[in-house]
Amino acid sequence: MVSARNAKRRARRRGADHGCVNTAAVDELLRRAHGRCTYCGDFAQHIDHVHPLNSGGLHCVSNLTPACAACNLSKGTKILDDPPAPLIDCGSYASAA
């Protein structure tokens, strides 16, 4: 399973602020998605940056979504025409945490 620590490390390398992303936030994302990939509904093994870090996306819970390995790896650094709606808003999660 994806760890918040690895996601933070990748975000730091890209110069992105890791904001309110932590293990609890990742667990909440997975809970809200029932452990399923946002794109195809299969079992989620990854946490995907909907708007990729290398394209200016933020490392914030509102830019993260659960994804299966196949969907996340095939998406790569593409920016989707019709991205999924955020499962958690950064502001609401930060105030609730």
N, C-alpha and C positions, 0 to 999 in steps of 0.2 A: 504494500500500500504506500501511497505517496506520503512523504513527511513534510511538514511545514518547514522544517529546517532546510531541507534540500531546495524548496521553492524560494526561501529567503536568500540562500546562497546564490542561486541563479539570478535572482532579481538584483542583488548587490553587484554582481559582475556586470549586469546591464545598466547599472546606475539608477535603477528604479527604487523608489521608497517602498519599504515593505508594509507600511501603514498598519492596519488592524489585522493582518493575516497572522494567525498563530494556529496551533494544533486545535484549539477549541473551535475556531472559525472553520477549519477544514472539516472537522467532525460534524459541525452544523450543516455545512454544504452537503455532505454525504447523507446526513439524516433527512434533510428536506427533499433530496432527490431519491430517497429510498435506496441509496447505494447503486443507482443506475446511471448509465451514460445519458447525458442530455441529448446527444445527437441520435443515438440508435436504440437506446433502452437496454443494452447489454450491461453486464456487470462492470462497474467503474473501477479501474485500477489506477487511473491518473487523475490529476487535477489540471485542467487546461486553462491557459490564459486566453480568453475569448478574443481579445485584441492583443496580439503578441507583443511581448516586451520590446523586441527589436524594431517594432513599428511604432513605438511610443506608448504602448499600453501600460497601464498602471498595475502594480502588484498589490491589488486591493480585492477584498472579497467580492465586490460587485463585478469584477472583471474575471472571476474564476468560476469554473463550472466542472462538475464531475464528467469524466470521459473514459471510455474503454481505450485500451492500448491502440487498437486498430484505428479508431476515429481520431484520437489525438495525434498519432504518428503520421496518419495520412493528411491531416490538416496542416501539420507543421507550422510554418509562419504565415500561412494565408490569412487574409482578413475576409471573413464571411460576408456575403451580401445581406443575409438575413440572420444575424447572430441571435442566440437564445437570450431570453430575458434574464436579468440577474436574479439569482435565488435569494441573495442577501444584499441589502443596500449598505454601503460602507458606513454611513452616518448612523443608521439605526442599530447596526451590530456593535459599533464602537460605544454607543451610549448604553447598550444593554449588557455589554461584557464587563 
